[in-house]
């Protein structure tokens, strides 16, 4: 009997990482017969994949309001051997979750992940201005606290409330209703190149010098490659030493992209392909 693949994600069940994994399953990007490995942080997800404790992982990489998840980018660039194999985009809606029988007037503390609190500050200020804020490892991890104490409200997804038997007291309390997060499936490539592609790169320069960014952009421009994101990050070696993350349209074996990468490899210290994978169809 074949072994079921294992997927690591930010736990417990009901987090937005868990929801993203379920979308991968719904779209046939992940088999529906698998084992779960809930983790307590992004480094733990990458470590599980790198050590073979999980075959794959699901991590957030970009939010429409907050931008790139830098801790995840740094894992790709400096620590992990994992590659991006696919992506999905998830609409992020936060809810105020209470224990059955609890009322809004009972609430003295609001618990959630730091991002969950940050996304709902306006609603909290208007509706629960005097509450204490408690941060936990994930939005879903806040729900058991609310279930144990009627004076605690959780900010979490409706899925987390449903799984715990909790009550959604208020829906869509996030400050910006258009918030979306891009989640990526990580593991060891290669991936099947089907449909429109996306490639994610980490570019390391030899030394900071005038025109280095212009040179990088010129190679892509000359090859006719469209960039959808570029971001600088410190290399963690010394102050002022930076590298670049780049997202571009297409697969790394497309002739024009291969030409640009070959040219950059002759001019940069390292060109690391973090992943070349099908675009989300959201």
C-alpha positions as CSV (number, residue, x, y, z in Angstrom):
1,X,0.0,0.0,0.0
2,X,1.4,3.4,-1.0
3,X,2.3,5.8,1.7
4,X,0.1,8.9,1.9
5,X,1.9,12.2,1.3
6,X,2.2,14.5,4.3
7,X,1.5,18.2,4.2
8,X,2.9,20.7,6.8
9,X,1.0,23.9,7.5
10,X,0.5,26.5,10.2
11,X,-1.7,24.8,12.8
12,X,-4.0,24.1,14.3
13,X,-6.8,23.2,11.9
14,X,-8.8,26.2,10.7
15,X,-5.9,28.6,10.0
16,X,-5.8,30.3,6.7
17,X,-2.9,28.0,5.8
18,X,-5.2,25.1,6.4
19,X,-7.8,26.7,4.2
20,X,-5.2,27.2,1.4
21,X,-4.3,23.5,1.7
22,X,-8.0,22.6,1.3
23,X,-8.2,24.8,-1.9
24,X,-5.1,23.0,-3.3
25,X,-7.1,19.7,-2.7
26,X,-10.3,21.1,-4.3
27,X,-8.5,22.1,-7.4
28,X,-6.7,18.7,-7.8
29,X,-3.3,20.2,-7.1
30,X,-3.0,18.0,-4.0
31,X,-4.3,14.5,-3.7
32,X,-7.4,14.2,-1.4
33,X,-5.8,11.3,0.5
34,X,-3.0,12.8,2.7
35,X,-1.7,13.2,6.2
36,X,-1.5,16.5,7.9
37,X,1.3,17.9,10.0
38,X,0.2,21.1,11.8
39,X,3.2,23.3,12.8
40,X,3.6,26.2,15.2
41,X,5.5,28.6,12.8
42,X,6.9,29.2,9.3
43,X,10.4,27.9,10.2
44,X,8.9,24.7,11.5
45,X,7.1,24.1,8.2
46,X,10.3,24.6,6.2
47,X,12.2,22.4,8.6
48,X,9.6,19.6,8.3
49,X,9.9,19.7,4.5
50,X,13.7,19.9,4.5
51,X,14.1,17.0,7.0
52,X,11.6,14.8,5.2
53,X,9.1,14.8,8.0
54,X,6.6,16.3,5.5
55,X,6.6,15.8,1.7
56,X,5.1,19.3,1.2
57,X,4.2,22.4,3.0
58,X,1.9,25.4,2.6
59,X,3.1,28.9,3.5
60,X,1.8,32.5,2.9
61,X,4.2,34.5,0.7
62,X,2.4,37.7,-0.1
63,X,-0.6,39.8,1.1
64,X,-2.4,42.4,-0.9
65,X,-2.2,44.9,2.0
66,X,1.0,44.1,3.8
67,X,3.2,43.0,0.9
68,X,5.6,40.1,0.9
69,X,6.0,37.8,4.0
70,X,9.7,38.5,4.5
71,X,10.2,35.6,7.0
72,X,9.1,33.2,4.2
73,X,11.2,34.8,1.6
74,X,14.3,34.6,3.9
75,X,13.7,30.9,4.4
76,X,13.7,30.4,0.7
77,X,16.8,32.5,0.1
78,X,19.0,31.6,3.1
79,X,17.9,28.5,4.9
80,X,15.7,26.0,3.0
81,X,16.1,23.8,0.0
82,X,12.4,23.8,-0.6
83,X,11.0,25.1,-3.9
84,X,7.7,26.6,-4.8
85,X,5.5,24.1,-6.7
86,X,2.2,26.0,-7.0
87,X,0.1,28.8,-5.7
88,X,-3.4,29.8,-4.7
89,X,-4.9,33.1,-3.7
90,X,-7.2,33.2,-0.7
91,X,-9.6,36.0,0.3
92,X,-8.9,36.8,3.9
93,X,-12.0,37.4,6.1
94,X,-11.7,37.7,9.9
95,X,-14.5,37.0,12.3
96,X,-15.1,37.6,16.0
97,X,-15.5,34.2,17.6
98,X,-17.1,33.5,21.0
99,X,-17.9,30.5,23.1
100,X,-21.5,29.3,22.8
101,X,-23.6,31.5,25.2
102,X,-21.1,34.3,25.4
103,X,-22.1,37.9,24.6
104,X,-20.1,40.8,23.3
105,X,-20.5,42.5,26.6
106,X,-18.7,39.6,28.3
107,X,-15.5,40.2,26.3
108,X,-12.5,41.6,28.3
109,X,-9.7,40.1,26.1
110,X,-9.3,39.6,22.3
111,X,-6.9,36.9,21.2
112,X,-5.4,36.3,17.8
113,X,-2.3,36.1,15.7
114,X,-0.5,39.4,15.4
115,X,-1.6,39.7,11.7
116,X,-5.2,39.1,12.7
117,X,-5.2,41.8,15.3
118,X,-3.5,44.2,12.9
119,X,-6.1,43.6,10.2
120,X,-9.0,44.4,12.6
121,X,-7.7,47.4,14.6
122,X,-10.4,49.8,13.5
123,X,-13.2,47.4,14.4
124,X,-11.6,46.6,17.8
125,X,-11.2,50.3,18.5
126,X,-14.8,51.1,17.6
127,X,-16.5,48.1,19.3
128,X,-14.2,46.9,22.0
129,X,-12.0,49.9,22.9
130,X,-11.0,48.8,26.4
131,X,-10.1,45.2,25.8
132,X,-6.7,43.6,26.5
133,X,-5.0,42.1,23.5
134,X,-3.4,38.7,23.6
135,X,-1.2,37.4,20.8
136,X,-1.0,33.7,19.9
137,X,0.8,31.6,17.3
138,X,-2.1,31.6,14.8
139,X,-5.7,32.8,14.4
140,X,-7.1,29.3,14.9
141,X,-5.0,28.9,18.1
142,X,-7.1,31.7,19.6
143,X,-10.4,29.8,19.3
144,X,-9.7,27.2,22.1
145,X,-9.0,30.2,24.5
146,X,-12.4,31.6,23.7
147,X,-14.0,28.3,24.1
148,X,-12.5,28.0,27.6
149,X,-13.4,31.5,28.8
150,X,-16.4,33.6,27.9
151,X,-14.5,36.8,28.6
152,X,-12.1,36.0,25.7
153,X,-13.0,36.6,22.1
154,X,-10.9,35.2,19.2
155,X,-10.3,36.8,15.9
156,X,-10.2,33.9,13.5
157,X,-11.7,32.4,10.4
158,X,-15.3,31.0,10.2
159,X,-13.7,27.6,9.5
160,X,-11.8,27.7,12.8
161,X,-15.0,28.5,14.6
162,X,-16.9,25.7,12.9
163,X,-14.3,23.1,13.6
164,X,-14.2,24.1,17.3
165,X,-18.0,24.4,17.8
166,X,-17.7,28.1,18.5
167,X,-20.0,30.9,17.5
168,X,-19.2,33.6,14.9
169,X,-20.5,36.7,16.6
170,X,-19.4,39.2,13.9
171,X,-18.4,38.4,10.3
172,X,-15.9,40.3,8.1
173,X,-14.5,42.6,10.8
174,X,-11.3,43.2,8.9
175,X,-10.5,46.9,8.2
176,X,-10.0,46.3,4.5
177,X,-12.5,43.9,2.9
178,X,-10.3,43.4,-0.2
179,X,-7.5,41.6,1.6
180,X,-6.0,38.6,-0.2
181,X,-3.1,36.4,0.6
182,X,-1.1,34.3,-1.9
183,X,-0.1,30.9,-0.5
184,X,2.5,28.6,-2.1
185,X,2.9,24.9,-2.0
186,X,6.5,24.0,-1.2
187,X,8.5,20.8,-1.7
188,X,11.1,19.5,-4.1
189,X,10.6,20.2,-7.8
190,X,10.4,20.0,-10.7
191,X,6.8,20.9,-11.4
192,X,4.7,20.2,-14.5
193,X,4.6,23.4,-16.6
194,X,0.9,23.7,-17.5
195,X,-0.8,27.0,-18.4
196,X,0.6,30.4,-17.6
197,X,3.8,30.2,-15.5
198,X,5.5,32.2,-12.8
199,X,9.1,32.1,-11.7
200,X,10.5,33.3,-8.4
201,X,14.2,34.2,-8.1
202,X,16.7,35.2,-5.4
203,X,19.5,37.3,-6.9
204,X,22.7,37.9,-5.0
205,X,25.1,40.6,-6.2
206,X,28.9,40.4,-5.8
207,X,29.2,43.9,-4.4
208,X,27.1,47.1,-4.2
209,X,28.0,49.3,-7.1
210,X,26.3,52.0,-9.2
211,X,23.9,50.6,-11.8
212,X,23.6,47.0,-10.5
213,X,19.8,47.1,-10.3
214,X,19.7,48.8,-13.7
215,X,21.8,46.0,-15.1
216,X,19.5,43.3,-13.7
217,X,16.4,45.0,-15.1
218,X,18.1,45.5,-18.4
219,X,18.7,41.8,-18.9
220,X,15.0,41.1,-18.4
221,X,13.9,44.0,-20.6
222,X,16.3,42.9,-23.4
223,X,14.8,39.4,-23.2
224,X,11.2,40.7,-23.2
225,X,10.5,39.2,-19.8
226,X,7.8,40.9,-17.6
227,X,8.5,41.3,-13.9
228,X,5.6,41.3,-11.5
229,X,7.5,41.9,-8.3
230,X,11.0,43.0,-7.2
231,X,12.1,43.5,-3.6
232,X,15.4,44.1,-1.9
233,X,16.3,42.3,1.4
234,X,19.4,42.4,3.6
235,X,21.6,39.3,3.2
236,X,22.2,39.2,6.9
237,X,25.9,39.3,6.4
238,X,26.6,43.0,7.1
239,X,24.8,46.3,7.2
240,X,24.2,47.6,3.7
241,X,24.6,44.2,2.0
242,X,21.4,43.5,0.0
243,X,20.0,41.0,-2.5
244,X,16.8,41.0,-4.6
245,X,13.7,38.8,-4.9
246,X,12.0,38.8,-8.3
247,X,8.8,37.3,-9.6
248,X,8.4,37.2,-13.3
249,X,5.9,35.8,-15.8
250,X,6.8,32.5,-17.5
251,X,8.8,29.4,-16.7
252,X,12.5,29.2,-16.2
253,X,12.9,26.9,-19.3
254,X,11.2,29.4,-21.6
255,X,13.9,30.5,-24.1
256,X,13.7,34.2,-23.3
257,X,13.9,33.6,-19.6
258,X,16.6,31.1,-19.9
259,X,18.6,33.6,-21.9
260,X,18.1,36.3,-19.2
261,X,19.1,34.0,-16.4
262,X,22.2,32.7,-18.3
263,X,23.4,36.3,-18.7
264,X,22.7,37.2,-15.1
265,X,24.6,34.1,-13.9
266,X,27.7,35.6,-15.6
267,X,27.3,38.9,-13.8
268,X,25.9,38.0,-10.3
269,X,27.3,36.0,-7.4
270,X,24.3,33.7,-7.4
271,X,21.0,33.3,-9.3
272,X,18.7,31.0,-7.2
273,X,15.5,29.7,-8.8
274,X,13.1,29.4,-5.8
275,X,10.4,28.0,-8.0
276,X,9.0,27.9,-11.5
277,X,5.3,26.9,-11.3
278,X,1.8,27.4,-12.7
279,X,0.1,30.7,-11.9
280,X,-3.0,30.7,-9.7
281,X,-6.2,31.0,-11.7
282,X,-7.9,33.1,-9.1
